Structures are given as structure tokens and as C-alpha cells.
Amino acid sequence: ASRVVAQSGASVRVAVEPIKHTSLPEMQAALQTATQLHAGCSVHAEDTGDHVLVGSSELYLDVVLHAIRARLCGKRHPLRLTDPYVAFSETVAAAPRGMLRTATNEHGVSIAVVAAPASREVTAAFDSGAMSMAMPRAALERRLEREFGWDLLEASGLAACGPDPHHGPSFLIDDTLGDGGPAASSGVTPDVMSAIAAGFRAAVKRGPLCGEVVRGVKIYLVSVSLGGDDDGAAPVAVTRQVLNSVSTLARQVVKAALLSAAPRLLEPHLAVDVITRPTHAKAVEEVLRRRRGGVAAHVRLAATQLCRLQCVVPVVDSFGLDTELRTKVSEELLATSSLSHWSLVPGDPMDDSAVLLPLQAASGTQLARDFMLKTRRRKGLPDAVAVV
């Protein structure tokens, strides 16, 4: 027998829409019911208006969609589905090389930030829930210093994480140096800092490359000015309108900083545990090699004629993996999978010189550019990347 057991880690998506427009309320109710019945499944709406079902793997979504179509919607409310696709993430690969400053014309507000990579360890700690902004502040700063090598100024200046306010995999660090240290720069009141944090979370929720979550990035807030620096003018009054403009400005300057720090794409990888006969190990390795995967460990199971292959394969290349494996080994395997880690997609997504031929699969350093353009086109975004 062969089956794949999908576990935690939502990285595969399917867009769903009703064939009959009058069936939209029934479809929305069915999707909400499915998220309550199936742990690890969620639904969100894209900017295009599509309803997107998010799950951990292709087979997991097959189970959820079967329940929706067979039991929740039925034949009276048929649905149209897209092919499954992968949720990528964005990050940066370069150390800080400069400072970006942006000012609003109507209020004279300026914000300067620098983007830099964060370590994989601290990103994984926040992403998994081992670390949280809800922890006692002293304990949080102590762990950042001792376990992840942050210096005292960085740890004490951690102002927010995002896009999730408690467990986000990107970090806003207040590096302003006013008379009172971090967070004491001229005009940086708690309301202003909250507005900057809101803009930061909006920027890392939908990154500049293809509107995906930004992971593993530190955003250093270098300076904030609300006017009245050198020209003798008084700082602007902090009104609701000014705070909204500060949030918008922070979002724009964070995205600009991300684009200036060698932006890269991240893709999720599955850890696939295959139990089969040793004679089938070579066939499994060949299948994984064609899918940019491989076998990390080969272990014989004691007192049996079986072996365990611990494999890794990119999620984007895992579609149809179970079927191909069963075909190769005549159903004599058991495979379980779970989200393993995120890794850089080969190539530079901003490289205009990458040659992408129509109806031909990209490979090597072309992959990052290919993934970015296809994701942007699917979302209705122009090919040219710009800060909006």
C-alpha cells in the first residue's frame, strides 16, 4: 500500500470559484465549514477577489476539496478549481550597504531604514512559536543575546515582528539614537512607532517581488523626522491623518529597502520519509533527482526486509510525486511528508538577462526569475517590479 500523510505547514494553494455566480454564498459557507473540520486548512481572499484554499500538500487539499464538493456543496453548486500552486516567500541576501530616506510632500515626514538578512535560527524560532513578542521583555532580550548572537542594542531595540504581530519571521529594530537611546528620536512617540510598525507589517505581508510574505529580514529604523529639524519650523502635530501617512510612508520605505538589499525568493521544501524495499531505493532516488530533490539518509530497518529513505524535495516539484513513486515501485512503499524548511531559489529574480523561453521549463539560475514572473502574472501584477 502507498499513501502520503501530510502534516503541518501550509504552503500549497488552490483558487476556488463557483461556476454559477448565485452559488457564491453556499461556496463561502462550505469553505468556512471545511476550515473548521480540517486542521491546518485556511481560506483567504486574494486582491483579485479569488477565494484561495491553503493546505500543507497536494494530497491534503485533495481530501479537503473532495469533502467540499461531495458533501458541503454537492451537485447543486459546482465549483471551478485552479491547478495547485506554491506560496513562495521573499527575503534579502545582502548586508546593509546604505540608507534610504523618503519624505511625504504634504506633511514633511521622513523615515530612513536599512534592510539586512536575519539568521535562519532566529527566524525559525519566531516562526515555530518558540519565541514570541508576547514573552516578558527581559526574557526575550536575554534569549536574543545568548542564543542568537544579537547585541544589546539590537535586542533592546526590537520594536515589532511581522506580518504576525507575535510570531512574524521578519523584525523591525529601532536603531534611532536620540537623547534617551532607542525609541527616543525626535518625534517618535508611541503612536508614531505603532504607525511605523503597522506600515512595516503591511510591507512584509506582501513583499515587493511578488506580493508574498517576507521572511528572515531585519529592518533597522535609522531615523524618523516629523519636520522642524533645521529650518526652524515646528514639528507637525500628530493627528490621525499624520499617523496614516506615517504608516503608508513606512510601508513604502521598507519595500524600497528590501529591493535595495539583493532581494531573493524562498521556496518551501518537504521532508519525505519513504519506507520501501532496498531494491527500490535507486528508483526512488532517480524520481527525486528529476524533481530537484535527493535522499539525505538511507537506513535499514532492523529485523525487516525494508529500508527508510529520508528525502527532501521542493514543494513546487512535489505535485504528482506519490503517483510517480507508486508507479516506479509497484505500490510497495509508504511515504509520509511534512514541511521541512525554506531555502533560496537559485538565481536572481531581478535579473532581466535571464532567458525564459515559452513552453519550456526553466532551470538553474533561471528559476527565481521564472517563479517571480509567473506569480506576478497570476496575481494580475505587471512584470516590472516597483514600490507601491
Order of alpha helices (4+ residues) and beta strands (2+ residues): beta-beta-alpha-beta-beta-alpha-beta-beta-beta-beta-beta-alpha-alpha-alpha-beta-beta-alpha-beta-alpha-beta-alpha-beta-beta-alpha-beta-alpha
